[in-house]
Amino acid sequence: MTGASRLLGPQEMLAGYAQGIFPMAEARGSEVLHWVDPRFRGIMPLDKFHISRSLARRIRRENYEIRTNSAFLDVVDLCAARPETWINAALRDLYGRLHAMGFAHSLEVVQEGALTGGVFGIALGGAFFGESMFSTRTDASKIALAYLVERLARGGFRLFDVQFMTDHLASLGAVEIPRARYRALLAEALALDADFDPGPADAYSVLQRSTQTS
């Protein structure tokens, strides 16, 4: 982690993302945000998202509804609803303000009227900075991620930043790249004018854009 900040506004936060850094809190109750600048960055190539056969079957069922920006703060809160989280009150407020400004977005999976999965992040130019995701039903967060990847690709995004690599993200196709390579990709993406709302997608288009795994 780099320097700490108690006072951080939406514009300062966007400027940080444009430089390749992002803020996190050490814990839910922390009053301080730290700028993070990883040596290696996780990214999700939009043309190499992996969908397993079992996940493909769940997507084909279409027993869910995909919404965007209909429950943004609910998604943030559910992402933070775990024993340990880096989303403190200050970050929650900042995400809400960025959402009101049109920079922060959520994609939600709704099943039987309940919010069961979702992902949220920040869009800047042709870069999307994924912040967190949650799931209360099997594969709901993976369904959300699959629809998000399809949406970003169709909307003209070039870079999907997932920040830190995990085994879960690696299984879906994410890769880790060094800081210098990340910043080069970021500069290219920021020069673009992408659209987070290119229109709805169906299960067929989501599966067509993915690579299938066993």
Residue pairs with C-beta under 8 A, 6 or more apart in sequence:
1 24
1 34
1 35
1 36
1 37
2 21
2 34
2 35
2 36
2 37
3 34
3 35
4 32
4 33
4 34
4 35
5 12
5 23
5 32
5 33
5 34
5 35
6 31
6 32
6 33
8 23
8 33
8 90
8 94
9 94
10 94
10 97
10 98
10 101
10 103
13 23
13 94
13 98
14 98
14 103
14 122
14 124
16 22
16 23
16 35
17 122
17 124
17 127
17 129
18 124
18 186
18 190
20 37
20 179
20 182
20 183
20 186
21 35
21 36
21 37
22 35
22 36
22 129
22 163
23 33
23 34
23 35
23 36
23 91
23 94
24 33
24 34
24 36
24 86
24 91
25 32
25 33
25 34
25 86
25 87
25 88
25 90
25 91
26 32
26 34
26 86
27 84
27 85
27 86
27 88
28 80
28 84
28 85
28 87
28 88
29 88
30 88
31 88
31 90
33 88
33 90
33 91
36 163
37 179
38 163
38 164
38 179
39 178
39 179
40 165
40 176
40 177
40 178
40 179
41 161
41 163
41 176
41 177
41 178
41 179
41 182
42 161
42 162
42 163
42 164
42 165
42 166
42 169
42 174
42 175
42 176
43 159
43 160
43 161
43 162
43 174
43 175
43 176
43 177
43 182
43 185
44 130
44 149
44 160
44 162
44 169
44 172
44 173
44 174
45 160
45 173
45 174
45 175
46 149
46 152
46 153
46 157
46 158
46 160
47 153
47 209
48 173
48 211
49 145
49 146
49 149
49 172
49 173
49 209
49 210
49 211
50 171
50 172
50 173
50 210
50 211
50 212
50 213
51 59
51 146
51 172
51 207
51 210
51 211
51 212
51 213
52 171
52 212
52 213
52 214
53 212
53 213
53 214
54 139
55 139
55 142
55 143
55 146
56 207
56 212
58 138
58 139
58 143
59 143
59 146
59 203
59 206
59 207
60 203
60 207
62 202
62 203
63 111
64 109
64 110
64 111
64 116
64 140
64 143
65 109
65 110
65 111
66 107
66 108
66 109
66 110
66 144
66 147
66 200
66 201
67 107
67 108
67 110
68 105
68 106
68 107
68 108
68 151
68 196
68 197
69 99
69 105
69 106
70 106
70 108
71 106
71 108
71 115
71 118
72 95
72 96
72 99
72 104
72 105
72 106
72 120
73 92
73 95
73 96
73 99
74 108
74 115
74 118
75 106
75 108
75 115
75 118
75 119
75 120
75 134
76 87
76 92
76 95
76 96
76 106
76 120
76 132
77 92
78 115
78 118
78 134
78 136
79 85
79 87
79 118
79 120
79 131
79 132
79 133
79 134
80 87
80 92
80 132
81 134
87 95
87 132
95 104
95 120
95 131
96 104
98 104
98 122
99 105
99 106
103 122
103 123
103 124
104 120
104 121
104 122
104 123
105 120
105 121
105 122
105 123
105 196
106 118
106 119
106 120
107 118
107 119
107 120
107 144
107 147
107 148
107 151
108 115
108 117
108 118
108 144
109 115
109 116
109 117
109 118
109 140
109 141
109 143
109 144
109 147
110 116
111 137
111 140
114 136
115 136
116 135
116 136
116 137
116 140
117 133
117 134
117 135
117 136
117 137
117 139
117 140
117 141
117 142
117 143
117 144
118 133
118 134
118 140
118 141
118 144
119 130
119 132
119 133
119 141
119 144
119 145
119 148
120 130
120 131
120 132
120 133
121 128
121 129
121 130
121 131
122 128
122 129
122 131
123 129
123 157
123 194
123 196
124 190
125 189
125 190
125 191
125 192
125 193
125 194
126 156
126 157
126 158
126 159
126 188
126 189
126 190
126 191
126 192
126 193
126 194
127 157
127 158
127 159
127 161
127 186
127 189
127 190
128 148
128 152
128 157
128 159
128 160
128 161
128 194
128 196
129 161
129 163
130 148
130 160
130 161
130 162
130 163
131 163
133 141
133 144
133 145
134 141
135 141
135 142
135 144
142 172
145 172
146 206
146 210
147 201
147 206
149 160
149 209
149 210
150 201
150 205
150 206
150 209
150 210
151 196
151 198
151 201
152 160
152 194
152 196
153 209
154 198
154 199
154 201
155 194
155 195
155 196
155 197
155 198
156 192
156 193
156 194
156 195
156 198
157 189
157 192
157 194
158 185
158 188
158 189
158 192
158 194
159 185
159 186
159 188
159 189
161 182
161 186
162 169
162 174
165 174
165 175
165 176
173 211
177 185
